[in-house]
Every structure is written in C-alpha cells, then in structure tokens.
Amino acid sequence: MKPVFSPTRLFISGFVLLLAVNIIVLLGISGNRSGKPEAVIELTERELAFLNTYETNDENSGLSLRLDWRIIPEIKDDNYSFMRWGSPVWLNEQKLLELGFTIDTFTCPDKDSKKIKSPLPRDAFIVLEYDGNAYQEALKRSEMNLKKAEAALRANTEDKGLQNNFKEAQTSVEDERSKESRLYAIDAGLDAAKLRERYADRSKYIVLPGIVDLMCSYDKNKSEIMGNITDIRIDRINVPLTHRNVFDSILAQDKYSKDEQTGFSNKFNYRARGKKSPRYKVELAYGSRFEPWIQRVEKLVK
C-alpha cells in the first residue's frame, strides 16, 4: 500500500506553505510602508538600546534594538523613579474611565491580601514623546533632588548616609543630562487618529498600541487605584543587514567588555557597560500598522 503522502508531495507542500507565509509577510510589510509614514523620528542609543541577549559567536545572528521609554510618576516623599514600571502621573481615574475601565466596581484589597480580583487589562494607544516637556520635568526633579541632598549634607557634613545621597543625586543629574532615555509615555487613548491630531508633530511623538492595567498603590493606611502601562506592543526593532555594519563595528569594540558586577560579557547590554554616552543615532519610521523600520543609521563616536 502506497503512503498517502510521498516524500516528494511533503516537500512540495512544505515549499508551498513556506512561500505562502513569505508572501503574506511581504504584503504586510508593503502595506505598512505604503503611503506617508505615521511617524519619522530620530533617536539615539539612549532611547534605542541593544536588546539584551545571550552571547553568541554567530556573526550572522539577528540583532535587535529596544525602545527604552519611561514615565513621570507622582511625587510621594521624594521616592520616585522614572522607569516604566510604575504609574504615570497622568494615568489617573479620569483617564482610566476614558479608556473604558469601570473604576466603581473595583476596590483595592487589603495590602497583605493574596487574592486580588481586578478588571482585565485593556488595549489602548500610547503616546511617546521624545525630548519634550516630560524629559524636562524629569531633569527638573533630579536637579531639585540634588539641591535637597546638598542642603541636607551642609547641615551635617560628617554623615556618611547624606554623603552617599549627595553623590547619588549628582550621578542622577549627570545621567539625566547626557545618558538616560528622553522618550516618555505622556498620554493614552482609544482612537489613534484623535491622538495624532492632538500630537501632530510626527518627528517628536510616536503613537503605538499598548496595554493598560489597573494597580493599587498603598501609602501608609491609604490605598489608591492607579493605572499602569504594562506593555508597548511593538518595542523591538530588527536591524536589517543593510545597517549592520555600523552596529557591528560598535559591538566589536565591546566584545571583550565585562559587566563590573557579574564579570560576564554584556556587549548587547547598554546599561551593563556603564551607561556611556550614546554611540549611534537612528532614523526610525513607523507605518500605517504602527510597525517600525530603520531608515538611516549614523555612528556618533569613532
């Protein structure tokens, strides 16, 4: 009895399937890049870091960049961070209602409770601002924190803790001025077109699909419902072979660098190498499907 699928038929079927998938992918890319780009923005290594990945000896392996975006949180007792893992000050109850959350049906559980039942996360469009008011606010807060640390140290110059706080505040200001990302999430909505009308400068604002969730913030005996951006849908950018030469030359310089804490090579990790000044800038374009591609790359250091 002959087999239903001969090796020849299996090979042909596999080839046809692979061809069909490639055609679909190419049509998607063509559709995304047709017409006027949704945004064209120039970012540096501060905002587009090498994606942290395992060491590899394969020079032909893929290389990706990752959007390094941040938030401006509400100030509470001077304990704040500009990293993305928190609640933006603008993602308040009114904004959550606009995004479709039903706040009145959700209450924060006790702080020590292990059973937390919250509404499901919701899709939304997130606005990322480059080198704008949000970045200036972050820089202003860092400088204010430095002044407070300096004043406290002057009142007690022998205090080791205050000395460390002052040094950390100095480093924070220096990093904000020359090393940290200037890309901030500043707004969200359900209609991308309306957001683009509000933020019309396509060289300064990116509108991207993302996910918003609810979280509970506990301050002493009080609890507060807050919003949290849990994900930006498309935050990784593949580097095509046409632009690999610039990145390969930079990575070659880092080949034998080692992380100071672990001793392992981290040539793909921007932060692990001490957050040095950016070494490249990238002109990034976004298409009708909000998918990015690299248009131009320029090396900033020799």
N, C-alpha and C positions, 0 to 999 in steps of 0.2 A: 504493500500500500504506500503510495507516494505521500510525502508530507504535504500538509495544506499550504505551508509557506516554505518555499525553497530558499536557500541562501541568496540566490540572485534576486528573488522577489523581496526578501527582507532588506537587502542592500538598497534596492531601488526605492522601497517605501521609506527607509531612513533618510535617503538623499532628498526625496521629495519633501518630507517633513522638515528637514533642516533648511531647505531652500525656501519653503513657505514661511518659516519663522523669521529668516533673514529678510525676506521681502516685507513682512509686517513691521519689523523693527525699522527698516529703512524708510518705509512710508510714514511711520510715526515721527522719525527724525525730520523728514522732509516737511511734514505738516507743521511740526513745532517751529521750524525755522523759516517758514514761508511768511511773507509779509513783513511788516515793521516789528522789530523786536519789542517785547514787553518792557524790557529794561536793558540798558548797557551801562555797566558800572565798572570803575577801575578800583581794584582792591590790592592790598599788599599782603605779605606773609603774616602781618598782624591779624588780618581777617580771614586769610586763606592759608591755613597751616597744612603741612604734610599730614596725611592721615596716619595715625599711629598704627603700625602693623608689625608683624614679626620680621626678623632679619631674614634676608634671602640672598642667595648667591646668583639668582637668575636675573641677569641684566635685562631680559626681555619681559619680566613680570610687569603687571599693570601697576600704575601709580595713580593715586587719587589725592585730591585736596578736600578739606572740610571747612565749611563756613563756621567761623568762630564768632558767634553772636552772643550778646549779653543783655542784661536788663538793668533798669534803675528801680531798686526796691524802695519801700517806705523806710524812712529813718526811724529806728527804735533803739534808744540808748546807745547810739553810735555803733551798734553792732550790725553792720550791713556788708553785703558782698555784691559785686556787680556781675557775678557769674550767672549763668542762665538758670541754675537750679534754685528757683525761688519765685516769689510772686511780684510781678511788675506793679509799680505804684498805680498805674492807670487801669489795671485789670481789676476794677472794683465791682461792687454789687450791680451798679447800673450797667456797666459794660457786660457783665455776665448775663444779665437779663436780655440785653440786645443780642447776645449770642445764642439765646434760646434756653438757658438754664432756668429751672424753676427753683429759685432760692427758698421760697416759703415752705417747700416740702422737705428741706434738708436742714438738719441741725447738727452741730458738731458734737460728737460723743465725748465722754469723759477722756481726759488726757491719757489715762492708763488703760483705756478700753482697747481690746484686741479686735472687736467687731465694729468695723466701720462700713456702713452702707451708704454710698454716695451715688449721685446720678452718673450715668455713663459719660465718658469724655465725648466732646463734640468736635466735629470738623469746623475749621474756620480759616480765614485768610489772615496771615500775619504780615504786618508792615515792618520791614527792617530799614533803619535809617543809617546812612554812612556819614560819619564825621559831621554831625549836626548838633542840635541842642542837647540831645541826650548825652552825647560824649562830653560836651562842655559841662553839663551838670555833674557827671562822674568826676571830671577833673577838679571842679569846684569843691566837691565833697572831700576829695582826697587832700586838697590844699587846706581846707578847714580843719580836717583831722590832724594834719601836720602842725597847724598853729596851736591846737589844743594840747597836743603832745609836747610841743616846745614849751608852752606856758607851764604845764604840769612839771616838766623837768627843771625849769628855772626855780620853781618853788622848793624842789628837793633834788639837788644835783647829784647826790650820792646814791639815790635809789636805783638799783640795778634794773628793776622791772620797768621803771619810767625811762631809763636809758634805752632799753630794748624796744619799748613802744615808740620812742622817738626815731630810732634807726629804721624800724619797720615802716613808719609813716613816711620817712624820707624816701625809702625804696619804692613805696607805693606811688608817690607822686612822680618819681622819675620814670617808673614803668608806664604810668598813665600817659605821660607826655611823649614817650618815644617807642613803647613796645607793646602795650596792650591793645586789644581789638577796639576799633572805633565803630563797630557795627552793632546797633542796638534795636531790639524789638520795642516799638513805640505805640502800636495800635493793632486792633484786630476787628474783623467784621465778617459778615456772611456773603457780601457782594464784592467781588474783586474789582469790578468796574467802578463802583462808587468810591472804593478806597483809592483807586488810581486817580479819580477826579480830585480827591482831597489832597493826594500827594502826587502832583503831576510831574515833578522832576524825575525823569527816568534814569538820570545819572547819579541820583542821590538816594532814591527809595526803591526797594525791591518788595514786591507783593508775592507772597508764597503761601501755598496751602500748608496747614499745620493742624495740630490737635491741642485743644484747651481742656483742662480738667479743673475740678474743684479741690481745694485743700483747706485744712483747718490750721490756723495759727493760734498758738497758746501763749499768752503773756500774763504771767502770774496766775490769777484766778479767772481770767477772762479768755474767751475763745472767739475767734473771728473767722468768717468764711471768706476765702480769698481764691483768686484764680491763678492757674499755673499753666504755662506753655510747656506741655510735655514733649512736644516734638515739632520739628520743621520737616515736612515730608521729603523735600529734596535738598539735603545739605551736603551731599558729596558730589564732587566734580571729577570726572575721569580726565586724565591728561592724555591727549592723543599723541601719537608718535611724532607728529609734525612739530610739537612743542617740547618734546622730551629732552632735547639737547641742553636747554637752559637748566632744567631741573636736575638732570644727570650730573652736570658739572658742579652744581651746588652739593648734591648728595655725595659726590666723590670726595669733597672736602671734609665731609662729616663721617666718612666711612670708619675711621678709627676713633671717633669721639666716644666717650663713655659717660653715662649718667653718674653724677657725683655721689648719689646715694646708693644705687644698686650695683654700679660697676659694669652694667650691661650696655651694649651698644644701642643707641637710640637715634639713629640717623634720620628716622622718619618723624621724630617727636620734637616739635618746635620748642615746647616748654622744657623738655628734658635737657636741652642744650644750653639752658641758662637764659632763655628769652632774649637773645641778642637782637639787635636792630634788624628790620626786615631786609631780605636779600633779593627779593623779586617783587614785581607788581604784575597783575594780571588784568586784562580787559575781559570782563565776563558779560556774556549776553544771555538773556532769558527770552524764550519763545512763547508762542500762544498757549502752550501746555505747561508753562512755568518751569520748563526743563532748561538747565543752563548748558552753555558750551563756551570753551575758551576761544577768543578771537585773536588775542595777542599776548605775548609774554615778554617782559623786559627784565634783565638782570640788573640789580641796583648796586652790587658790590663786585669787585674784581676777584 
